């Protein structure tokens, strides 16, 4: 695109486009995305390619001169973005899927176009007030008091880090700090602990019971031993929906213990937290409202595009650890009760993350979200029923929230663990390569488990049932070959 005279006699930027061009390209982009969504269920949940092939295609010097923007968009839509795990596919059951609402997608488009830096009230009064409103929705759903608050982050990893910084500061930054989590906790918590300065040997991994919940006796014993050795416990990290099995730690008992011991209770609810909007979720997450901090991921079970995690704290003043003075920001001091979100977390420059949540809820209403979350839990219960009735499959732990873990292991087959692991790895690989569904695996106390996470709002029982039938078929064939 060549430089040209503007209408006021100035020079247009080489990086500008006319309104007509922008609208034409926006229409093309929207049509490609909608077409992808419409065709998704008829395709596989995963497509990948070897690095060498992609290097030959993409590892090239950047062009010196302009290309057709329409062709560039088409190339991205056809040759780059589809080569990935399609997390929004109705048969994507691996890891933790994510299926965004269309208003959420449009919100991200608008956010990029309006180009707001939501770091301070001065730079983003409207978006900041909207985030306060969304945070207050979270507060009410969780049952937190009016003193609570928080912020939206890139995801659970950043939110966990912000939470542990607050916990460390609340404990007055002890020199010999220790921190406690279960052996099922997400690696993000380990990373966060290291970042805030906890020595690796003082990150205590507490064993779990037969349902993969933190063993309270082991926690009490470990903390007592550490205190006797001169360590200073700064936080206990509970799980409200582990990534492996969906397990929920004994939140009420942990809250009782932490309150009595004066230890910060943090709950990682990145996967399971938004179950709180349903009646079943409120029951299984009872006690979460007593935590000092809670992490949620709206790009998981609240159906939003990446990236939008969130941190809630019972007392918003505990996030003051992030407030700092900077000469270049001296103009951003607006006044009392006008918060700068950069004073609540690690980021200064930050996107407007709340808009996608706000637009989605305003468009569909909370009743629709409750039904969508409930649907995931119902389908997960039905997986458990199917497996328990199956002559081929075995549940490894009760299905919880949106996750079911099981394996191929016929009753009375009397197969060793090594044989079972090989059989189930074969089944996993065959689903991966031969079926249009995508599942993943995990280890549960050393046992190899097939794992299905069912939280996409368009997933039906037919999607789940046909995948279970394929797993059973592959399992039966693998057993025959093993004999």
Protein Blocks (a to p, Z undefined) as FASTA:
>chain_A
ZZdddfkopacdfkbccfklmmmmmmmmmmmmmmmmmmmmmmcfbdcddfklmmmmmmcc
ddfbdcdfklmmmmmmmmmmmnccdfkbcklcghjaddddfklmmmmmmmmmnopacfbf
klommlmmmmmmmmmmmmmmnopafkbgcdddfblklmmmmmmmmmmmmnoopabbcddd
dfkbcfklmmmmmmnopafklmccddddfkopacfklmmmmmmmmmmnopacfbdcddeh
ifklopacdfklmmmmmmmnopacdddfklmmmmmmpmklmmmmgojlmpmbdcddfklm
nopacdddddddfblklmmmmgccdfklmmmmnbghiacfklmbmblcdcdfklmmmmmm
mmnopmlmmmmmmmmmmmmmmmmmmmmmpckbccfbdcehjbccdddddehklpafklmm
mmmmmmmmmmmmmpmbdcddddeehiacdddddfbfkbcfklmmmmmmmmmmmmmmmmmm
mZZ
